[in-house]
Amino acid sequence: MRIGLISWEYPPDTALGGIATYTSELAHGLSALGHQVVVLARALQREELVQDGPVLVYRLLPWGDPSPWPILWRLNRVWEGHRLAVLRKLLTVVHKHRLEVLEAPEIRAEALGYCFWPARVPLVVKLHTPSRLLDELAGRKPDLRRQLEYRLESLQLRRASLVTSCSAALVERCRGWLPRPESITVVPNPIRLPEPRAAAEPLPDEVVFVGRLEWRKGVQLLAEVVPQVLARHPHTRFRLLGPDSAFAGGPSLANYLLERLPPDARSAVELAGALPREAVLSCLARRPIGLFPSLWENFPYACLEAMAHGCAVVASRRGGMAEMLVPGRSGALVEPEPSALAGALCGLLADPARRRQVGDAARRRVQERFSAPAVARASVAVYARAIAAHRGRR
């Protein structure tokens, strides 16, 4: 099958978050099964065509970008430059590579222009987290520009041949305003498994959080979790791997956390900031306990990567992580509440043998359900349905 993936985010240039990881993992998973994959991604400096192993990547600059012009640069906030660049390139790339199907994320509605092209190939839209839900989770009131973005994303969903979602929890959370939620197919995020570390290595007394320090990810709960864990396991260290962010009550969530930690607990917490992905994966390879206390999540790669490295995980049951873990076997699912999180962490710290068993089970679960080949095969089945439905309509 000849497949086109459309994604603003694609490593290394625009490795901004989970969509970048998803697109790369899926592209290589599809290629490993023998499919031809072409990616259209955002360029930062110049347009170019690059080869990422077997994957062909077109890097695009916005078309008609007004940024360099002194009078027009303010239009950059509303100008459809990237969507227009995607449309112009698709009109040539689809024909040149004889693509049979396209996939794009819902956010930013990147493929919206192509949805109205008469002689188009079918488009599958993947739900990651729509802009409307991101603003709702962050407690942001949308301005007119943001409300327009909601409408464009919704229009792209309506015009798509098929819609998939990374988790059933995401569909349920957005059910009230998604078009045809009952027809959405759940296809989880894929991941390539790393090589396992030697089983004899001792497990560190370390708890790791990976991700942006955001209120919705439950980072503020650590102000109560850390002292409770240190009272029972005083040698435990907490590492937070991710950039700081502002929140509704102030400019820095990292400062908010530190100010609320007891003075004798602050030395047990390391705020590492944003790190290269290789450094994060190297940390996970030591098999610390992964802590993901989000107030709500879709299907986060941070948790998936921790499981793939054989880490025992303590995760919030609110959202898609409940679909990743088997409670009590491949991780602990708890309410995002300090005492529940601390109790689950202490249980794992007190029993290294059980902790190792849970981590091994987490890795097996990823291999069976979320490995790149398994998810790529599920994606191909969706693409085949989209192609068949498209031909039927024509």
PENOR-V917247 format. One record per residue. RES is the residue in one letter. OMEGA is omega in whole degrees, 0 to 359 (* if undefined). Layout:
res=RES omega=OMEGA
res=RES omega=OMEGA
This chain:
res=M omega=179
res=R omega=194
res=I omega=174
res=G omega=177
res=L omega=181
res=I omega=182
res=S omega=172
res=W omega=184
res=E omega=174
res=Y omega=183
res=P omega=0
res=P omega=188
res=D omega=184
res=T omega=177
res=A omega=189
res=L omega=184
res=G omega=186
res=G omega=181
res=I omega=176
res=A omega=178
res=T omega=180
res=Y omega=184
res=T omega=179
res=S omega=181
res=E omega=180
res=L omega=181
res=A omega=181
res=H omega=176
res=G omega=177
res=L omega=180
res=S omega=180
res=A omega=177
res=L omega=176
res=G omega=180
res=H omega=177
res=Q omega=185
res=V omega=175
res=V omega=181
res=V omega=171
res=L omega=185
res=A omega=181
res=R omega=171
res=A omega=179
res=L omega=184
res=Q omega=183
res=R omega=176
res=E omega=180
res=E omega=175
res=L omega=184
res=V omega=179
res=Q omega=176
res=D omega=187
res=G omega=179
res=P omega=185
res=V omega=178
res=L omega=186
res=V omega=172
res=Y omega=176
res=R omega=187
res=L omega=168
res=L omega=178
res=P omega=179
res=W omega=180
res=G omega=183
res=D omega=182
res=P omega=186
res=S omega=184
res=P omega=188
res=W omega=185
res=P omega=184
res=I omega=189
res=L omega=189
res=W omega=180
res=R omega=177
res=L omega=183
res=N omega=181
res=R omega=183
res=V omega=183
res=W omega=183
res=E omega=188
res=G omega=182
res=H omega=178
res=R omega=178
res=L omega=178
res=A omega=178
res=V omega=180
res=L omega=182
res=R omega=182
res=K omega=180
res=L omega=182
res=L omega=177
res=T omega=185
res=V omega=179
res=V omega=180
res=H omega=183
res=K omega=183
res=H omega=178
res=R omega=181
res=L omega=183
res=E omega=183
res=V omega=178
res=L omega=171
res=E omega=179
res=A omega=174
res=P omega=178
res=E omega=186
res=I omega=183
res=R omega=178
res=A omega=187
res=E omega=184
res=A omega=186
res=L omega=181
res=G omega=182
res=Y omega=180
res=C omega=183
res=F omega=181
res=W omega=186
res=P omega=186
res=A omega=185
res=R omega=170
res=V omega=183
res=P omega=179
res=L omega=173
res=V omega=179
res=V omega=182
res=K omega=174
res=L omega=172
res=H omega=167
res=T omega=181
res=P omega=180
res=S omega=181
res=R omega=180
res=L omega=177
res=L omega=180
res=D omega=178
res=E omega=181
res=L omega=181
res=A omega=181
res=G omega=181
res=R omega=175
res=K omega=186
res=P omega=171
res=D omega=184
res=L omega=179
res=R omega=181
res=R omega=178
res=Q omega=175
res=L omega=179
res=E omega=176
res=Y omega=184
res=R omega=180
res=L omega=178
res=E omega=178
res=S omega=179
res=L omega=178
res=Q omega=177
res=L omega=181
res=R omega=183
res=R omega=183
res=A omega=175
res=S omega=177
res=L omega=176
res=V omega=175
res=T omega=179
res=S omega=179
res=C omega=179
res=S omega=174
res=A omega=180
res=A omega=179
res=L omega=178
res=V omega=182
res=E omega=181
res=R omega=184
res=C omega=189
res=R omega=185
res=G omega=182
res=W omega=175
res=L omega=174
res=P omega=176
res=R omega=182
res=P omega=182
res=E omega=181
res=S omega=184
res=I omega=179
res=T omega=177
res=V omega=174
res=V omega=186
res=P omega=177
res=N omega=180
res=P omega=177
res=I omega=174
res=R omega=184
res=L omega=175
res=P omega=175
res=E omega=180
res=P omega=175
res=R omega=179
res=A omega=185
res=A omega=185
res=A omega=182
res=E omega=179
res=P omega=179
res=L omega=182
res=P omega=173
res=D omega=188
res=E omega=176
res=V omega=185
res=V omega=169
res=F omega=179
res=V omega=178
res=G omega=176
res=R omega=178
res=L omega=182
res=E omega=180
res=W omega=183
res=R omega=178
res=K omega=172
res=G omega=182
res=V omega=182
res=Q omega=180
res=L omega=182
res=L omega=177
res=A omega=177
res=E omega=182
res=V omega=185
res=V omega=180
res=P omega=180
res=Q omega=179
res=V omega=182
res=L omega=178
res=A omega=181
res=R omega=181
res=H omega=190
res=P omega=182
res=H omega=182
res=T omega=176
res=R omega=180
res=F omega=178
res=R omega=178
res=L omega=185
res=L omega=179
res=G omega=182
res=P omega=177
res=D omega=175
res=S omega=175
res=A omega=175
res=F omega=190
res=A omega=184
res=G omega=182
res=G omega=187
res=P omega=188
res=S omega=177
res=L omega=177
res=A omega=178
res=N omega=178
res=Y omega=180
res=L omega=183
res=L omega=181
res=E omega=183
res=R omega=174
res=L omega=172
res=P omega=183
res=P omega=183
res=D omega=179
res=A omega=186
res=R omega=181
res=S omega=179
res=A omega=184
res=V omega=176
res=E omega=174
res=L omega=188
res=A omega=182
res=G omega=180
res=A omega=180
res=L omega=172
res=P omega=183
res=R omega=181
res=E omega=180
res=A omega=178
res=V omega=181
res=L omega=177
res=S omega=177
res=C omega=180
res=L omega=181
res=A omega=177
res=R omega=176
res=R omega=169
res=P omega=171
res=I omega=176
res=G omega=180
res=L omega=182
res=F omega=189
res=P omega=189
res=S omega=172
res=L omega=171
res=W omega=178
res=E omega=177
res=N omega=178
res=F omega=196
res=P omega=178
res=Y omega=181
res=A omega=179
res=C omega=180
res=L omega=180
res=E omega=177
res=A omega=178
res=M omega=181
res=A omega=178
res=H omega=178
res=G omega=177
res=C omega=167
res=A omega=189
res=V omega=169
res=V omega=189
res=A omega=176
res=S omega=178
res=R omega=183
res=R omega=178
res=G omega=190
res=G omega=179
res=M omega=175
res=A omega=176
res=E omega=177
res=M omega=192
res=L omega=166
res=V omega=187
res=P omega=178
res=G omega=181
res=R omega=181
res=S omega=178
res=G omega=179
res=A omega=175
res=L omega=182
res=V omega=172
res=E omega=178
res=P omega=183
res=E omega=191
res=P omega=184
res=S omega=179
res=A omega=179
res=L omega=180
res=A omega=180
res=G omega=179
res=A omega=178
res=L omega=182
res=C omega=178
res=G omega=179
res=L omega=180
res=L omega=183
res=A omega=185
res=D omega=182
res=P omega=181
res=A omega=178
res=R omega=179
res=R omega=179
res=R omega=179
res=Q omega=179
res=V omega=179
res=G omega=178
res=D omega=179
res=A omega=178
res=A omega=179
res=R omega=179
res=R omega=179
res=R omega=178
res=V omega=181
res=Q omega=184
res=E omega=190
res=R omega=190
res=F omega=179
res=S omega=182
res=A omega=179
res=P omega=182
res=A omega=181
res=V omega=178
res=A omega=178
res=R omega=177
res=A omega=179
res=S omega=179
res=V omega=178
res=A omega=177
res=V omega=180
res=Y omega=179
res=A omega=177
res=R omega=180
res=A omega=180
res=I omega=180
res=A omega=180
res=A omega=180
res=H omega=179
res=R omega=179
res=G omega=179
res=R omega=180
res=R omega=*
